[in-house]
Amino acid sequence: MSKQDKQQGFDEGRLMQVLVAPIVSEKATMVAEKSNAVTFKVLQDATKFEIKAAVELMFKVEVKGVSVVNTKGKTKRFGKSTGRRDNVRKAYVMLKPGQELNLAGEAA
């Protein structure tokens, strides 16, 4: 089974749920300018192939590659009680040269 076959076999409803939110931070902006990459918060069980297919489906752009980072949630104190932040899975989606993704929704 080739990579092309794997991308074709995804459920469109699942792909619409894979991308949770774009990450807009100072680091994400620097990465975007440097390597033409966009950062997304994704589902914990999302695969690289699913993320690539979801971005291509939703934003109509060509994806060069996907890197994934799992960040463990920190333990924080709130007075006497302790709590825990959620674990986060981030995807850095590199776009092919000439492709652009505008998350602000402004007209270019």
GIMO-V342923 format. One record per pair of residues at least 24 apart in sequence whose C-alpha atoms are under 7 Angstrom apart, sorted by the first residue. I is the first residue (numbers start at 1). GAP is how many residues later the second one is. D is the distance in Angstrom with one decimal. If there is no record, write none. Layout:
i=<I:I>
gap=<GAP:GAP>
d=<D:D>
This chain:
i=<7:7:15:15:16:18:18:18:18:18:19:36:36:37:37:37:37:38:38:38:39:39:39:39:40:40:40:41:41:41:42:42:42:43:44:61:62:62:62:63:63:63:63:64:64:64:65:65:66:66:66:66:67:67:67:68>
gap=<42:46:35:39:38:24:25:28:33:36:24:58:59:55:56:57:58:54:55:56:51:52:53:54:50:51:52:48:49:50:47:48:49:46:45:38:33:34:37:30:31:32:33:30:31:32:28:29:25:26:27:28:24:25:26:24>
d=<6.4:6.0:6.6:4.9:6.5:5.6:5.5:6.3:6.6:6.9:6.8:5.9:5.9:6.1:5.2:4.1:5.9:5.7:5.2:6.6:6.8:5.7:4.6:6.2:5.7:5.2:6.6:6.0:4.7:6.4:5.7:5.9:6.7:6.7:5.8:6.3:6.1:6.0:6.8:6.9:6.0:4.5:5.7:5.4:5.0:5.0:6.1:5.2:6.6:5.7:4.6:6.1:5.7:5.1:6.6:6.3>
